[in-house]
Amino acid sequence: MPQRTLRFKIHQDGRVEETVEGFNGNACNSATKNIEDALGEVKVKNKTAEAFILNKNEKLKQFNTESNVTF
């Protein structure tokens, strides 16, 4: 399992920049939801290449929801 890292940079004007590493697909969203809710409004989200990597189970779920074929 890869190392999972959350990094926060707090700017002088109060903005918080969050960098998430080691999560594939949408796993980063669930890992950071509580922190983001506590910090306030999220103004910008930029996805990294890791966000577009799906594991096998996620691919099957996505395929099942996008088609009428069931496995």
C-alpha positions as CSV (number, residue, x, y, z in Angstrom):
1,M,0.0,0.0,0.0
2,P,1.4,3.4,-0.9
3,Q,2.1,6.0,1.7
4,R,-0.8,8.5,2.0
5,T,0.0,12.1,2.8
6,L,-2.0,15.2,3.4
7,R,-0.1,18.5,3.3
8,F,-1.4,21.9,4.3
9,K,0.1,25.3,3.5
10,I,-1.4,28.2,5.3
11,H,-0.9,31.5,3.5
12,Q,-0.6,34.9,5.2
13,D,-4.0,35.9,3.8
14,G,-5.6,32.9,5.6
15,R,-6.0,30.7,2.5
16,V,-5.3,27.0,3.1
17,E,-3.8,25.0,0.3
18,E,-4.2,21.2,0.7
19,T,-2.2,18.7,-1.2
20,V,-3.2,15.0,-1.1
21,E,-0.9,12.2,-2.2
22,G,-1.2,8.4,-2.3
23,F,-5.0,8.2,-3.0
24,N,-6.4,6.8,-6.2
25,G,-9.7,7.8,-7.7
26,N,-12.2,9.6,-5.5
27,A,-10.7,8.2,-2.3
28,C,-9.0,11.6,-1.6
29,N,-12.4,13.2,-1.4
30,S,-13.7,11.0,1.3
31,A,-10.3,11.2,3.2
32,T,-10.4,15.0,3.2
33,K,-14.1,15.7,3.5
34,N,-14.2,16.3,7.3
35,I,-11.2,18.6,7.2
36,E,-12.5,20.6,4.3
37,D,-15.9,21.0,6.1
38,A,-14.2,22.2,9.2
39,L,-12.0,24.7,7.3
40,G,-14.8,26.3,5.4
41,E,-15.7,26.9,1.7
42,V,-13.6,25.1,-0.9
43,K,-13.0,27.5,-3.7
44,V,-10.8,25.5,-6.1
45,K,-10.0,21.8,-6.5
46,N,-7.4,20.6,-8.9
47,K,-7.1,16.9,-9.6
48,T,-3.7,15.2,-9.9
49,A,-2.9,12.2,-12.1
50,E,-3.7,9.9,-9.2
51,A,-7.3,11.0,-9.2
52,F,-7.8,9.4,-12.5
53,I,-6.5,6.0,-11.5
54,L,-9.3,3.6,-10.6
55,N,-8.8,0.3,-8.9
56,K,-10.4,-2.8,-10.4
57,N,-13.5,-2.7,-8.1
58,E,-14.1,1.0,-8.9
59,K,-13.9,0.2,-12.7
60,L,-16.5,-2.5,-12.4
61,K,-18.8,-0.3,-10.4
62,Q,-18.4,2.5,-12.9
63,F,-19.0,0.1,-15.8
64,N,-22.1,-1.3,-14.1
65,T,-23.6,2.1,-13.6
66,E,-22.8,3.2,-17.1
67,S,-24.2,0.2,-18.9
68,N,-27.1,-2.2,-18.6
69,V,-24.8,-5.2,-18.1
70,T,-24.5,-6.7,-14.6
71,F,-21.6,-8.9,-13.4
